[in-house]
């Protein structure tokens, strides 16, 4: 063998070994920290800042359970409705002011934050328990869903009169007897997703001819239906009806197959001040333990085991996840809803 060939082989072997060393070094660098490392890091950080649009009572329950499990981390909650929360985050980001470690809000908003590079990449060990349509993998995952249903007052609407499909709401018997919340762009986008845009818009315009009464606030609408102010509310999340019904009010719901389910997601921000505590909190919220707590609070979940169990109990509820990417059309949907239904 010539000296030249021997030298080339030695050089190639050295380069190969160097590549292997660099690969393993880089792999160790990007591998996620172990749970024990998260916990030790979280102990040093001592707190986690959470921005959420969740119901305050439920948020406090989840925070209390987390702090009971991890007493060395205090959760600082900043709560606002989803639209105000998103605006606040974007304003704070533009001003380069530090904000949350963890964000939990509507899927439309989570998608916007991902596109704006305000969410960091983190793949929770709980990731595998959530179907792909309920997350933007590596960025955020659904904590719970809000399936949109039709609420009705059983004192005013008999079982044989119940609408069973979307088109039933166009029947003359419902003229002037329905309410809706005209700001729910996720419901609007979900129906267009199910029907297709052209057919969906025609349906919305036909629906608007039914002289629907506009009101704002899920809880208010549920109370008004229970009080007999309207026979139906056509775009209300099932949990809002369940809460009022459990207090003994005359209200129930029916879902059209499939029901558009708005997603409420959770993720770690791109530059969390308390990165270990942030990941620990996200892991906890997505865990089976915490998801069971949310189920007890009346939430509809996306974690596979519980979602299947709930579907069997919830009147044959068939949900379809409202695509987070539709959040890119929020301005268009808001304009269309104003034009069609007024406000």
Phi and psi restraints in degrees (value plus and minus 20) as a CYANA .aco file:
   2 UNK   PHI     -90.0   -50.0
   2 UNK   PSI     136.5   176.5
   3 UNK   PHI     -81.5   -41.5
   3 UNK   PSI     -56.5   -16.5
   4 UNK   PHI     -83.9   -43.9
   4 UNK   PSI     -65.1   -25.1
   5 UNK   PHI     -86.5   -46.5
   5 UNK   PSI     -59.9   -19.9
   6 UNK   PHI     -83.0   -43.0
   6 UNK   PSI     -62.5   -22.5
   7 UNK   PHI     -84.5   -44.5
   7 UNK   PSI     -59.3   -19.3
   8 UNK   PHI     -82.7   -42.7
   8 UNK   PSI     -61.6   -21.6
   9 UNK   PHI     -84.7   -44.7
   9 UNK   PSI     -61.4   -21.4
  10 UNK   PHI     -82.4   -42.4
  10 UNK   PSI     -63.9   -23.9
  11 UNK   PHI     -84.4   -44.4
  11 UNK   PSI     -62.4   -22.4
  12 UNK   PHI     -83.0   -43.0
  12 UNK   PSI     -62.3   -22.3
  13 UNK   PHI     -83.8   -43.8
  13 UNK   PSI     -61.4   -21.4
  14 UNK   PHI     -84.3   -44.3
  14 UNK   PSI     -62.7   -22.7
  15 UNK   PHI     -83.8   -43.8
  15 UNK   PSI     -59.8   -19.8
  16 UNK   PHI     -83.3   -43.3
  16 UNK   PSI     -65.5   -25.5
  17 UNK   PHI     -83.0   -43.0
  17 UNK   PSI     -59.5   -19.5
  18 UNK   PHI     -83.4   -43.4
  18 UNK   PSI     -60.5   -20.5
  19 UNK   PHI     -81.5   -41.5
  19 UNK   PSI     -63.8   -23.8
  20 UNK   PHI     -82.1   -42.1
  20 UNK   PSI     -65.1   -25.1
  21 UNK   PHI     -80.5   -40.5
  21 UNK   PSI     -66.6   -26.6
  22 UNK   PHI     -84.1   -44.1
  22 UNK   PSI     -57.5   -17.5
  23 UNK   PHI     -82.2   -42.2
  23 UNK   PSI     -68.9   -28.9
  24 UNK   PHI     -88.3   -48.3
  24 UNK   PSI     -53.3   -13.3
  25 UNK   PHI     -84.5   -44.5
  25 UNK   PSI     -65.0   -25.0
  26 UNK   PHI     -89.2   -49.2
  26 UNK   PSI     -55.2   -15.2
  27 UNK   PHI     -83.7   -43.7
  27 UNK   PSI     -62.4   -22.4
  28 UNK   PHI     -83.5   -43.5
  28 UNK   PSI     -52.0   -12.0
  29 UNK   PHI     -90.1   -50.1
  29 UNK   PSI     -59.5   -19.5
  30 UNK   PHI    -114.4   -74.4
  30 UNK   PSI     -29.1    10.9
  31 UNK   PHI     -80.7   -40.7
  31 UNK   PSI     119.8   159.8
  32 UNK   PHI     -83.3   -43.3
  32 UNK   PSI     128.0   168.0
  33 UNK   PHI     -85.7   -45.7
  33 UNK   PSI     134.5   174.5
  34 UNK   PHI     -94.2   -54.2
  34 UNK   PSI     145.6   185.6
  35 UNK   PHI     -79.1   -39.1
  35 UNK   PSI     -59.9   -19.9
  36 UNK   PHI     -82.9   -42.9
  36 UNK   PSI     -58.7   -18.7
  37 UNK   PHI     -87.7   -47.7
  37 UNK   PSI     -59.3   -19.3
  38 UNK   PHI     -79.6   -39.6
  38 UNK   PSI     -66.2   -26.2
  39 UNK   PHI     -84.0   -44.0
  39 UNK   PSI     -64.4   -24.4
  40 UNK   PHI     -83.5   -43.5
  40 UNK   PSI     -61.5   -21.5
  41 UNK   PHI     -85.2   -45.2
  41 UNK   PSI     -60.6   -20.6
  42 UNK   PHI     -85.4   -45.4
  42 UNK   PSI     -55.2   -15.2
  43 UNK   PHI     -80.3   -40.3
  43 UNK   PSI     -59.9   -19.9
  44 UNK   PHI     -91.1   -51.1
  44 UNK   PSI     -55.4   -15.4
  45 UNK   PHI     -95.0   -55.0
  45 UNK   PSI     -60.3   -20.3
  46 UNK   PHI      58.2    98.2
  46 UNK   PSI     -31.0     9.0
  47 UNK   PHI    -177.6  -137.6
  47 UNK   PSI     144.7   184.7
  48 UNK   PHI    -163.6  -123.6
  48 UNK   PSI     115.6   155.6
  49 UNK   PHI    -118.4   -78.4
  49 UNK   PSI     101.0   141.0
  50 UNK   PHI    -133.9   -93.9
  50 UNK   PSI     104.6   144.6
  51 UNK   PHI    -122.8   -82.8
  51 UNK   PSI     104.4   144.4
  52 UNK   PHI    -166.2  -126.2
  52 UNK   PSI     131.0   171.0
  53 UNK   PHI    -128.1   -88.1
  53 UNK   PSI      -5.1    34.9
  54 UNK   PHI     -91.5   -51.5
  54 UNK   PSI     131.0   171.0
  55 UNK   PHI     -66.8   -26.8
  55 UNK   PSI     109.4   149.4
  56 UNK   PHI     -80.3   -40.3
  56 UNK   PSI     -63.2   -23.2
  57 UNK   PHI     -80.7   -40.7
  57 UNK   PSI     -64.1   -24.1
  58 UNK   PHI     -89.5   -49.5
  58 UNK   PSI     -59.3   -19.3
  59 UNK   PHI     -79.6   -39.6
  59 UNK   PSI     -61.8   -21.8
  60 UNK   PHI     -85.2   -45.2
  60 UNK   PSI     -55.9   -15.9
  61 UNK   PHI     -83.8   -43.8
  61 UNK   PSI     -67.0   -27.0
  62 UNK   PHI     -83.7   -43.7
  62 UNK   PSI     -61.1   -21.1
  63 UNK   PHI     -84.8   -44.8
  63 UNK   PSI     -62.8   -22.8
  64 UNK   PHI     -81.9   -41.9
  64 UNK   PSI     -61.3   -21.3
  65 UNK   PHI     -86.2   -46.2
  65 UNK   PSI     -60.2   -20.2
  66 UNK   PHI     -83.9   -43.9
  66 UNK   PSI     -67.3   -27.3
  67 UNK   PHI     -87.5   -47.5
  67 UNK   PSI     -47.3    -7.3
  68 UNK   PHI     -88.5   -48.5
  68 UNK   PSI     -58.6   -18.6
  69 UNK   PHI     -97.1   -57.1
  69 UNK   PSI     -56.5   -16.5
  70 UNK   PHI    -147.0  -107.0
  70 UNK   PSI      56.2    96.2
  71 UNK   PHI     -85.2   -45.2
  71 UNK   PSI     -31.4     8.6
  72 UNK   PHI    -106.4   -66.4
  72 UNK   PSI     -20.9    19.1
  73 UNK   PHI    -142.4  -102.4
  73 UNK   PSI     103.8   143.8
  74 UNK   PHI    -120.7   -80.7
  74 UNK   PSI     113.4   153.4
  75 UNK   PHI    -114.4   -74.4
  75 UNK   PSI     103.0   143.0
  76 UNK   PHI    -121.1   -81.1
  76 UNK   PSI      90.1   130.1
  77 UNK   PHI    -115.9   -75.9
  77 UNK   PSI     109.9   149.9
  78 UNK   PHI    -137.4   -97.4
  78 UNK   PSI      94.2   134.2
  79 UNK   PHI    -135.1   -95.1
  79 UNK   PSI     119.4   159.4
  80 UNK   PHI    -177.0  -137.0
  80 UNK   PSI     145.7   185.7
  81 UNK   PHI     -88.3   -48.3
  81 UNK   PSI     143.2   183.2
  82 UNK   PHI     -78.1   -38.1
  82 UNK   PSI     -61.8   -21.8
  83 UNK   PHI     -87.4   -47.4
  83 UNK   PSI     -65.2   -25.2
  84 UNK   PHI     -86.7   -46.7
  84 UNK   PSI     -56.9   -16.9
  85 UNK   PHI     -84.2   -44.2
  85 UNK   PSI     -66.0   -26.0
  86 UNK   PHI     -81.0   -41.0
  86 UNK   PSI     -64.7   -24.7
  87 UNK   PHI     -79.8   -39.8
  87 UNK   PSI     -63.9   -23.9
  88 UNK   PHI     -81.3   -41.3
  88 UNK   PSI     -64.5   -24.5
  89 UNK   PHI     -82.8   -42.8
  89 UNK   PSI     -65.1   -25.1
  90 UNK   PHI     -85.1   -45.1
  90 UNK   PSI     -59.2   -19.2
  91 UNK   PHI     -84.9   -44.9
  91 UNK   PSI     -66.1   -26.1
  92 UNK   PHI     -84.9   -44.9
  92 UNK   PSI     -56.0   -16.0
  93 UNK   PHI     -87.3   -47.3
  93 UNK   PSI     -62.5   -22.5
  94 UNK   PHI     -84.2   -44.2
  94 UNK   PSI     -53.9   -13.9
  95 UNK   PHI    -102.1   -62.1
  95 UNK   PSI     -21.0    19.0
  96 UNK   PHI      38.0    78.0
  96 UNK   PSI      15.8    55.8
  97 UNK   PHI    -114.7   -74.7
  97 UNK   PSI     119.1   159.1
  98 UNK   PHI     -84.6   -44.6
  98 UNK   PSI     119.9   159.9
  99 UNK   PHI    -151.1  -111.1
  99 UNK   PSI    -146.8  -106.8
 100 UNK   PHI     -96.1   -56.1
 100 UNK   PSI     141.2   181.2
 101 UNK   PHI    -113.2   -73.2
 101 UNK   PSI     -55.5   -15.5
 102 UNK   PHI    -152.3  -112.3
 102 UNK   PSI     120.1   160.1
 103 UNK   PHI    -143.6  -103.6
 103 UNK   PSI     114.4   154.4
 104 UNK   PHI    -152.7  -112.7
 104 UNK   PSI      90.3   130.3
 105 UNK   PHI    -179.8  -139.8
 105 UNK   PSI    -193.3  -153.3
 106 UNK   PHI     -75.7   -35.7
 106 UNK   PSI     122.6   162.6
 107 UNK   PHI     -76.3   -36.3
 107 UNK   PSI     -55.5   -15.5
 108 UNK   PHI     -78.0   -38.0
 108 UNK   PSI     -64.5   -24.5
 109 UNK   PHI     -88.1   -48.1
 109 UNK   PSI     -59.3   -19.3
 110 UNK   PHI     -83.0   -43.0
 110 UNK   PSI     -59.3   -19.3
 111 UNK   PHI     -84.3   -44.3
 111 UNK   PSI     -62.0   -22.0
 112 UNK   PHI     -81.1   -41.1
 112 UNK   PSI     -62.4   -22.4
 113 UNK   PHI     -86.5   -46.5
 113 UNK   PSI     -57.4   -17.4
 114 UNK   PHI     -82.9   -42.9
 114 UNK   PSI     -67.3   -27.3
 115 UNK   PHI     -83.4   -43.4
 115 UNK   PSI     -50.3   -10.3
 116 UNK   PHI    -104.5   -64.5
 116 UNK   PSI     -16.5    23.5
 117 UNK   PHI      41.3    81.3
 117 UNK   PSI      15.0    55.0
 118 UNK   PHI    -122.7   -82.7
 118 UNK   PSI     -23.5    16.5
 119 UNK   PHI    -127.0   -87.0
 119 UNK   PSI     119.1   159.1
 120 UNK   PHI    -109.3   -69.3
 120 UNK   PSI     144.0   184.0
 121 UNK   PHI    -106.3   -66.3
 121 UNK   PSI     104.6   144.6
 122 UNK   PHI    -174.7  -134.7
 122 UNK   PSI     103.8   143.8
 123 UNK   PHI    -125.5   -85.5
 123 UNK   PSI      83.5   123.5
 124 UNK   PHI     -86.9   -46.9
 124 UNK   PSI     127.8   167.8
 125 UNK   PHI     -82.8   -42.8
 125 UNK   PSI     -34.1     5.9
 126 UNK   PHI    -105.8   -65.8
 126 UNK   PSI     -23.4    16.6
 127 UNK   PHI     -72.8   -32.8
 127 UNK   PSI     -61.1   -21.1
 128 UNK   PHI     -85.1   -45.1
 128 UNK   PSI     -33.9     6.1
 129 UNK   PHI    -109.1   -69.1
 129 UNK   PSI     -16.7    23.3
 130 UNK   PHI    -141.7  -101.7
 130 UNK   PSI     106.6   146.6
 131 UNK   PHI     -81.0   -41.0
 131 UNK   PSI     134.1   174.1
 132 UNK   PHI     -81.8   -41.8
 132 UNK   PSI     -51.0   -11.0
 133 UNK   PHI     -94.6   -54.6
 133 UNK   PSI     -24.8    15.2
 134 UNK   PHI    -129.5   -89.5
 134 UNK   PSI       6.5    46.5
 135 UNK   PHI    -185.9  -145.9
 135 UNK   PSI     141.0   181.0
 136 UNK   PHI    -131.1   -91.1
 136 UNK   PSI      76.3   116.3
 137 UNK   PHI     -73.0   -33.0
 137 UNK   PSI     112.3   152.3
 138 UNK   PHI      68.2   108.2
 138 UNK   PSI     -27.0    13.0
 139 UNK   PHI    -142.8  -102.8
 139 UNK   PSI     -72.1   -32.1
 140 UNK   PHI    -173.2  -133.2
 140 UNK   PSI     137.9   177.9
 141 UNK   PHI    -156.2  -116.2
 141 UNK   PSI     129.7   169.7
 142 UNK   PHI     -89.9   -49.9
 142 UNK   PSI     106.9   146.9
 143 UNK   PHI    -103.4   -63.4
 143 UNK   PSI     -66.2   -26.2
 144 UNK   PHI    -176.3  -136.3
 144 UNK   PSI     149.7   189.7
 145 UNK   PHI    -137.6   -97.6
 145 UNK   PSI     138.7   178.7
 146 UNK   PHI    -139.0   -99.0
 146 UNK   PSI      69.0   109.0
 147 UNK   PHI     -91.2   -51.2
 147 UNK   PSI     106.5   146.5
 148 UNK   PHI    -101.5   -61.5
 148 UNK   PSI     108.5   148.5
 149 UNK   PHI    -150.3  -110.3
 149 UNK   PSI     159.7   199.7
 150 UNK   PHI    -128.4   -88.4
 150 UNK   PSI      97.3   137.3
 151 UNK   PHI    -104.6   -64.6
 151 UNK   PSI     127.6   167.6
 152 UNK   PHI    -165.2  -125.2
 152 UNK   PSI     136.7   176.7
 153 UNK   PHI    -117.5   -77.5
 153 UNK   PSI      92.2   132.2
 154 UNK   PHI     -85.6   -45.6
 154 UNK   PSI     -33.6     6.4
 155 UNK   PHI     -99.5   -59.5
 155 UNK   PSI     -39.2     0.8
 156 UNK   PHI    -127.7   -87.7
 156 UNK   PSI     -43.6    -3.6
 157 UNK   PHI    -144.2  -104.2
 157 UNK   PSI      96.6   136.6
 158 UNK   PHI     -96.7   -56.7
 158 UNK   PSI     140.6   180.6
 159 UNK   PHI     -77.2   -37.2
 159 UNK   PSI     -56.6   -16.6
 160 UNK   PHI     -95.3   -55.3
 160 UNK   PSI     -32.1     7.9
 161 UNK   PHI    -117.5   -77.5
 161 UNK   PSI     -29.8    10.2
 162 UNK   PHI     -78.8   -38.8
 162 UNK   PSI     114.8   154.8
 163 UNK   PHI     -88.4   -48.4
 163 UNK   PSI     119.4   159.4
 164 UNK   PHI    -135.3   -95.3
 164 UNK   PSI     -35.5     4.5
 165 UNK   PHI    -164.4  -124.4
 165 UNK   PSI     146.1   186.1
 166 UNK   PHI     -74.5   -34.5
 166 UNK   PSI     -64.7   -24.7
 167 UNK   PHI     -84.4   -44.4
 167 UNK   PSI     -42.1    -2.1
 168 UNK   PHI     -82.6   -42.6
 168 UNK   PSI     -46.0    -6.0
 169 UNK   PHI     -90.1   -50.1
 169 UNK   PSI     -31.8     8.2
 170 UNK   PHI    -107.1   -67.1
 170 UNK   PSI     -21.8    18.2
 171 UNK   PHI     -87.4   -47.4
 171 UNK   PSI     121.4   161.4
 172 UNK   PHI     -76.9   -36.9
 172 UNK   PSI     -43.5    -3.5
 173 UNK   PHI     -83.8   -43.8
 173 UNK   PSI     -39.3     0.7
 174 UNK   PHI    -117.4   -77.4
 174 UNK   PSI     -17.0    23.0
 175 UNK   PHI     -77.0   -37.0
 175 UNK   PSI     101.0   141.0
 176 UNK   PHI      52.9    92.9
 176 UNK   PSI     -10.5    29.5
 177 UNK   PHI    -135.2   -95.2
 177 UNK   PSI      -9.5    30.5
 178 UNK   PHI    -139.2   -99.2
 178 UNK   PSI     129.8   169.8
 179 UNK   PHI    -140.6  -100.6
 179 UNK   PSI     141.5   181.5
 180 UNK   PHI    -177.4  -137.4
 180 UNK   PSI     143.6   183.6
 181 UNK   PHI    -122.3   -82.3
 181 UNK   PSI      90.1   130.1
 182 UNK   PHI    -101.9   -61.9
 182 UNK   PSI      -5.4    34.6
 183 UNK   PHI    -132.6   -92.6
 183 UNK   PSI     -16.7    23.3
 184 UNK   PHI    -103.8   -63.8
 184 UNK   PSI      60.2   100.2
 185 UNK   PHI     -86.7   -46.7
 185 UNK   PSI     -45.4    -5.4
 186 UNK   PHI     -91.0   -51.0
 186 UNK   PSI     -58.0   -18.0
 187 UNK   PHI     -83.9   -43.9
 187 UNK   PSI     -67.6   -27.6
 188 UNK   PHI     -77.7   -37.7
 188 UNK   PSI     -70.0   -30.0
 189 UNK   PHI     -83.9   -43.9
 189 UNK   PSI     -55.7   -15.7
 190 UNK   PHI     -85.3   -45.3
 190 UNK   PSI     -61.0   -21.0
 191 UNK   PHI     -86.3   -46.3
 191 UNK   PSI     -59.9   -19.9
 192 UNK   PHI     -85.2   -45.2
 192 UNK   PSI     -55.4   -15.4
 193 UNK   PHI     -83.3   -43.3
 193 UNK   PSI     -60.7   -20.7
 194 UNK   PHI     -92.2   -52.2
 194 UNK   PSI     -64.4   -24.4
 195 UNK   PHI    -109.7   -69.7
 195 UNK   PSI     -41.1    -1.1
 196 UNK   PHI      74.5   114.5
 196 UNK   PSI     127.5   167.5
 197 UNK   PHI     -82.0   -42.0
 197 UNK   PSI     -68.1   -28.1
 198 UNK   PHI     -84.1   -44.1
 198 UNK   PSI     -69.3   -29.3
 199 UNK   PHI     -86.4   -46.4
 199 UNK   PSI     -58.6   -18.6
 200 UNK   PHI     -83.7   -43.7
 200 UNK   PSI     -62.4   -22.4
 201 UNK   PHI     -87.2   -47.2
 201 UNK   PSI     -57.7   -17.7
 202 UNK   PHI     -82.6   -42.6
 202 UNK   PSI     -62.7   -22.7
 203 UNK   PHI     -80.6   -40.6
 203 UNK   PSI     -64.7   -24.7
 204 UNK   PHI     -81.6   -41.6
 204 UNK   PSI     -61.0   -21.0
 205 UNK   PHI     -88.2   -48.2
 205 UNK   PSI     -57.3   -17.3
 206 UNK   PHI     -86.4   -46.4
 206 UNK   PSI     -59.0   -19.0
 207 UNK   PHI     -83.5   -43.5
 207 UNK   PSI     -59.0   -19.0
 208 UNK   PHI     -82.6   -42.6
 208 UNK   PSI     -43.2    -3.2
 209 UNK   PHI     -92.4   -52.4
 209 UNK   PSI     -25.5    14.5
 210 UNK   PHI    -106.5   -66.5
 210 UNK   PSI      -9.3    30.7
 211 UNK   PHI      35.3    75.3
 211 UNK   PSI      36.8    76.8
 212 UNK   PHI     -98.8   -58.8
 212 UNK   PSI     117.5   157.5
 213 UNK   PHI    -105.3   -65.3
 213 UNK   PSI     110.8   150.8
 214 UNK   PHI    -115.3   -75.3
 214 UNK   PSI     112.7   152.7
 215 UNK   PHI    -161.9  -121.9
 215 UNK   PSI     139.4   179.4
 216 UNK   PHI    -136.6   -96.6
 216 UNK   PSI     110.7   150.7
 217 UNK   PHI      91.7   131.7
 217 UNK   PSI      98.8   138.8
 218 UNK   PHI     -77.4   -37.4
 218 UNK   PSI     -68.9   -28.9
 219 UNK   PHI     -84.0   -44.0
 219 UNK   PSI     -60.6   -20.6
 220 UNK   PHI     -81.6   -41.6
 220 UNK   PSI     -66.2   -26.2
 221 UNK   PHI     -81.4   -41.4
 221 UNK   PSI     -62.5   -22.5
 222 UNK   PHI     -82.0   -42.0
 222 UNK   PSI     -61.8   -21.8
 223 UNK   PHI     -86.4   -46.4
 223 UNK   PSI     -57.6   -17.6
 224 UNK   PHI     -87.4   -47.4
 224 UNK   PSI     -60.1   -20.1
 225 UNK   PHI     -85.0   -45.0
 225 UNK   PSI     -64.0   -24.0
 226 UNK   PHI     -82.2   -42.2
 226 UNK   PSI     -50.7   -10.7
 227 UNK   PHI    -102.7   -62.7
 227 UNK   PSI     -24.1    15.9
 228 UNK   PHI      66.3   106.3
 228 UNK   PSI      -6.3    33.7
 229 UNK   PHI     -91.5   -51.5
 229 UNK   PSI     -40.7    -0.7
 230 UNK   PHI    -173.6  -133.6
 230 UNK   PSI     136.0   176.0
 231 UNK   PHI     -99.8   -59.8
 231 UNK   PSI     -56.1   -16.1
 232 UNK   PHI    -154.6  -114.6
 232 UNK   PSI     130.2   170.2
 233 UNK   PHI    -141.0  -101.0
 233 UNK   PSI     102.7   142.7
 234 UNK   PHI    -113.0   -73.0
 234 UNK   PSI     -28.8    11.2
 235 UNK   PHI    -161.7  -121.7
 235 UNK   PSI      48.9    88.9
 236 UNK   PHI    -145.2  -105.2
 236 UNK   PSI     119.6   159.6
 237 UNK   PHI     -88.0   -48.0
 237 UNK   PSI     119.9   159.9
 238 UNK   PHI     -74.0   -34.0
 238 UNK   PSI     -61.6   -21.6
 239 UNK   PHI     -80.2   -40.2
 239 UNK   PSI     -51.2   -11.2
 240 UNK   PHI     -85.2   -45.2
 240 UNK   PSI     -56.7   -16.7
 241 UNK   PHI     -92.3   -52.3
 241 UNK   PSI     -64.0   -24.0
 242 UNK   PHI     -77.3   -37.3
 242 UNK   PSI     -62.0   -22.0
 243 UNK   PHI     -81.6   -41.6
 243 UNK   PSI     -63.9   -23.9
 244 UNK   PHI     -91.0   -51.0
 244 UNK   PSI     -59.5   -19.5
 245 UNK   PHI     -82.9   -42.9
 245 UNK   PSI     -58.6   -18.6
 246 UNK   PHI     -84.5   -44.5
 246 UNK   PSI     -39.8     0.2
 247 UNK   PHI    -107.0   -67.0
 247 UNK   PSI     -15.1    24.9
 248 UNK   PHI      73.9   113.9
 248 UNK   PSI     -13.2    26.8
 249 UNK   PHI     -96.2   -56.2
 249 UNK   PSI     129.0   169.0
 250 UNK   PHI     -97.4   -57.4
 250 UNK   PSI      64.1   104.1
 251 UNK   PHI    -173.0  -133.0
 251 UNK   PSI     126.9   166.9
 252 UNK   PHI    -173.0  -133.0
 252 UNK   PSI    -198.8  -158.8
 253 UNK   PHI    -160.3  -120.3
 253 UNK   PSI     138.3   178.3
 254 UNK   PHI    -152.6  -112.6
 254 UNK   PSI     123.5   163.5
 255 UNK   PHI    -135.2   -95.2
 255 UNK   PSI     116.7   156.7
 256 UNK   PHI    -105.3   -65.3
 256 UNK   PSI     115.3   155.3
 257 UNK   PHI    -105.4   -65.4
 257 UNK   PSI     107.5   147.5
 258 UNK   PHI    -109.3   -69.3
 258 UNK   PSI     134.8   174.8
 259 UNK   PHI    -111.4   -71.4
 259 UNK   PSI     109.1   149.1
 260 UNK   PHI     -87.7   -47.7
 260 UNK   PSI     105.3   145.3
 261 UNK   PHI    -129.3   -89.3
 261 UNK   PSI      94.3   134.3
 262 UNK   PHI     -94.5   -54.5
 262 UNK   PSI     121.8   161.8
 263 UNK   PHI    -122.0   -82.0
 263 UNK   PSI     118.4   158.4
 264 UNK   PHI    -134.8   -94.8
 264 UNK   PSI      93.6   133.6
 265 UNK   PHI    -128.7   -88.7
 265 UNK   PSI     147.1   187.1
 266 UNK   PHI    -155.6  -115.6
 266 UNK   PSI     122.6   162.6
 267 UNK   PHI    -180.3  -140.3
 267 UNK   PSI     144.8   184.8
 268 UNK   PHI    -110.7   -70.7
 268 UNK   PSI     120.4   160.4
 269 UNK   PHI     -92.3   -52.3
 269 UNK   PSI     146.4   186.4
 270 UNK   PHI     -87.3   -47.3
 270 UNK   PSI     -52.0   -12.0
 271 UNK   PHI    -153.8  -113.8
 271 UNK   PSI      49.1    89.1
 272 UNK   PHI     -92.3   -52.3
 272 UNK   PSI     115.3   155.3
 273 UNK   PHI     -91.6   -51.6
 273 UNK   PSI     -45.1    -5.1
 274 UNK   PHI    -146.0  -106.0
 274 UNK   PSI      53.0    93.0
 275 UNK   PHI     -85.9   -45.9
 275 UNK   PSI     -59.1   -19.1
 276 UNK   PHI     -90.4   -50.4
 276 UNK   PSI     -64.2   -24.2
 277 UNK   PHI     -84.6   -44.6
 277 UNK   PSI     -54.5   -14.5
 278 UNK   PHI     -83.2   -43.2
 278 UNK   PSI     -67.7   -27.7
 279 UNK   PHI     -86.3   -46.3
 279 UNK   PSI     -57.6   -17.6
 280 UNK   PHI     -82.9   -42.9
 280 UNK   PSI     -60.5   -20.5
 281 UNK   PHI     -88.1   -48.1
 281 UNK   PSI     -64.0   -24.0
 282 UNK   PHI     -80.6   -40.6
 282 UNK   PSI     -65.4   -25.4
 283 UNK   PHI     -79.4   -39.4
 283 UNK   PSI     -60.5   -20.5
 284 UNK   PHI     -85.1   -45.1
 284 UNK   PSI     -68.1   -28.1
 285 UNK   PHI     -81.2   -41.2
 285 UNK   PSI     -54.2   -14.2
 286 UNK   PHI    -106.2   -66.2
 286 UNK   PSI     -27.7    12.3
 287 UNK   PHI     -90.3   -50.3
 287 UNK   PSI     139.8   179.8
 288 UNK   PHI     -79.6   -39.6
 288 UNK   PSI     -59.8   -19.8
 289 UNK   PHI     -77.7   -37.7
 289 UNK   PSI     -71.2   -31.2
 290 UNK   PHI     -90.5   -50.5
 290 UNK   PSI     -55.8   -15.8
 291 UNK   PHI     -85.4   -45.4
 291 UNK   PSI     -54.1   -14.1
 292 UNK   PHI     -85.3   -45.3
 292 UNK   PSI     -56.5   -16.5
 293 UNK   PHI     -82.4   -42.4
 293 UNK   PSI     -64.5   -24.5
 294 UNK   PHI     -83.9   -43.9
 294 UNK   PSI     -56.3   -16.3
 295 UNK   PHI     -83.9   -43.9
 295 UNK   PSI     -60.0   -20.0
 296 UNK   PHI     -83.4   -43.4
 296 UNK   PSI     -49.8    -9.8
 297 UNK   PHI    -102.2   -62.2
 297 UNK   PSI     -20.3    19.7
 298 UNK   PHI      73.8   113.8
 298 UNK   PSI      -6.3    33.7
 299 UNK   PHI    -106.0   -66.0
 299 UNK   PSI     131.2   171.2
 300 UNK   PHI    -118.5   -78.5
 300 UNK   PSI     109.3   149.3
 301 UNK   PHI    -133.2   -93.2
 301 UNK   PSI     143.6   183.6
 302 UNK   PHI    -128.4   -88.4
 302 UNK   PSI     -28.6    11.4
 303 UNK   PHI     -86.2   -46.2
 303 UNK   PSI     108.4   148.4
 304 UNK   PHI     -71.4   -31.4
 304 UNK   PSI     -70.4   -30.4
 305 UNK   PHI     -81.2   -41.2
 305 UNK   PSI     -63.1   -23.1
 306 UNK   PHI     -98.0   -58.0
 306 UNK   PSI     -57.0   -17.0
 307 UNK   PHI     -80.3   -40.3
 307 UNK   PSI     -62.7   -22.7
 308 UNK   PHI     -85.2   -45.2
 308 UNK   PSI     -60.0   -20.0
 309 UNK   PHI     -86.1   -46.1
 309 UNK   PSI     -63.0   -23.0
 310 UNK   PHI     -87.2   -47.2
 310 UNK   PSI     -59.1   -19.1
 311 UNK   PHI     -80.8   -40.8
 311 UNK   PSI     -55.4   -15.4
 312 UNK   PHI     -88.5   -48.5
 312 UNK   PSI     -47.1    -7.1
 313 UNK   PHI    -116.6   -76.6
 313 UNK   PSI     -44.3    -4.3
 314 UNK   PHI    -112.3   -72.3
 314 UNK   PSI      38.5    78.5
 315 UNK   PHI      33.3    73.3
 315 UNK   PSI      14.6    54.6
 316 UNK   PHI      49.0    89.0
 316 UNK   PSI       6.9    46.9
 317 UNK   PHI     -77.0   -37.0
 317 UNK   PSI     102.9   142.9
 318 UNK   PHI    -132.5   -92.5
 318 UNK   PSI      92.9   132.9
 319 UNK   PHI    -121.3   -81.3
 319 UNK   PSI     128.6   168.6
 320 UNK   PHI    -147.3  -107.3
 320 UNK   PSI     107.5   147.5
 321 UNK   PHI     -86.3   -46.3
 321 UNK   PSI     106.9   146.9
 322 UNK   PHI     -89.1   -49.1
 322 UNK   PSI     102.2   142.2
 323 UNK   PHI     -79.9   -39.9
 323 UNK   PSI     105.5   145.5
 324 UNK   PHI     -78.7   -38.7
 324 UNK   PSI     -50.1   -10.1
 325 UNK   PHI     -81.9   -41.9
 325 UNK   PSI     -41.9    -1.9
 326 UNK   PHI     -86.8   -46.8
 326 UNK   PSI     -34.4     5.6
 327 UNK   PHI     -80.2   -40.2
 327 UNK   PSI     -41.4    -1.4
 328 UNK   PHI     -88.4   -48.4
 328 UNK   PSI     -33.8     6.2
 329 UNK   PHI    -128.0   -88.0
 329 UNK   PSI      -2.8    37.2
 330 UNK   PHI     -75.6   -35.6
 330 UNK   PSI     -66.1   -26.1
 331 UNK   PHI     -82.5   -42.5
 331 UNK   PSI     -64.2   -24.2
 332 UNK   PHI     -82.6   -42.6
 332 UNK   PSI     -64.6   -24.6
 333 UNK   PHI     -84.4   -44.4
 333 UNK   PSI     -60.7   -20.7
 334 UNK   PHI     -81.0   -41.0
 334 UNK   PSI     -63.4   -23.4
 335 UNK   PHI     -83.8   -43.8
 335 UNK   PSI     -64.1   -24.1
 336 UNK   PHI     -83.5   -43.5
 336 UNK   PSI     -60.9   -20.9
 337 UNK   PHI     -84.3   -44.3
 337 UNK   PSI     -59.0   -19.0
 338 UNK   PHI     -84.7   -44.7
 338 UNK   PSI     -62.2   -22.2
 339 UNK   PHI     -86.0   -46.0
 339 UNK   PSI     -59.6   -19.6
 340 UNK   PHI    -103.4   -63.4
 340 UNK   PSI     -67.6   -27.6
 341 UNK   PHI    -126.1   -86.1
 341 UNK   PSI     -32.9     7.1
 342 UNK   PHI      52.0    92.0
 342 UNK   PSI     155.3   195.3
